[in-house]
């Protein structure tokens, strides 16, 4: 048996790395569409295919310099970002976007809506300000990811039962005594 992948398996690896969707990767690699879900799943359980995928992921991570440490640092920085940094400390007005801390500009803000506010009607109408609605990304999800990443087990359910050995010992002694 050889460690080489077939051309179709190689193509699957290429396609899988695009979107990490095994079904679509199987179809794009030339496998039958009607069985692509099963085929994709089988290919992901194939040790040679998984080794190729992992090697390519490692190479890609190295090229873009993204590793577990980078991800954790990014999550931490995003989780600790202070929304007050988006406002002028004297006037309370929202700063222009180019003055926002980079961490907000790189993904913490989901969207910004602005509305011009006016007073009066017709020729008497005067601009009085701008209303901003800034939608931020979820900090809860980031905290959960950090918790999972650093293995603090903050989000895993654990049941620790203490004293069962003692209870079992007591039951055994009672049975011997009564028996």
FENHUQUI-V836524 format. One record per residue. N is the residue number from 1. PHI is phi as a letter, one per 30 degrees, with the letter a starting at -180 (NA if undefined). Layout:
# FENHUQUI-V836524
N|PHI + N|PHI
This chain:
# FENHUQUI-V836524
1|NA + 2|c + 3|d + 4|d + 5|d + 6|d + 7|e + 8|d + 9|d + 10|e + 11|d + 12|e + 13|e + 14|e + 15|d + 16|d + 17|d + 18|d + 19|b + 20|h + 21|c + 22|d + 23|d + 24|d + 25|d + 26|d + 27|d + 28|d + 29|d + 30|j + 31|d + 32|d + 33|d + 34|d + 35|b + 36|d + 37|d + 38|d + 39|d + 40|d + 41|d + 42|d + 43|d + 44|d + 45|c + 46|d + 47|e + 48|d + 49|d + 50|d + 51|d + 52|d + 53|d + 54|d + 55|d + 56|d + 57|d + 58|d + 59|d + 60|d + 61|d + 62|d + 63|d + 64|c + 65|h + 66|c + 67|b + 68|e + 69|d + 70|d + 71|d + 72|d + 73|d + 74|d + 75|d + 76|d + 77|d + 78|d + 79|d + 80|c + 81|e + 82|c + 83|d + 84|d + 85|d + 86|d + 87|c + 88|d + 89|d + 90|d + 91|c + 92|i + 93|d + 94|d + 95|d + 96|d + 97|e + 98|d + 99|c + 100|d + 101|e + 102|e + 103|e + 104|d + 105|d + 106|c + 107|k + 108|d + 109|c + 110|d + 111|a + 112|b + 113|c + 114|b + 115|b + 116|d + 117|c + 118|b + 119|b + 120|i + 121|b + 122|h + 123|d + 124|d + 125|d + 126|b + 127|d + 128|c + 129|l + 130|b + 131|c + 132|c + 133|b + 134|c + 135|c + 136|c + 137|d + 138|d + 139|d + 140|d + 141|d + 142|d + 143|d + 144|d + 145|d + 146|d + 147|e + 148|d + 149|d + 150|c + 151|h + 152|d + 153|h + 154|d + 155|b + 156|c + 157|d + 158|b + 159|c + 160|c + 161|c + 162|c + 163|j + 164|d + 165|d + 166|d + 167|d + 168|d + 169|d + 170|d + 171|d + 172|d + 173|d + 174|d + 175|d + 176|d + 177|d + 178|d + 179|c
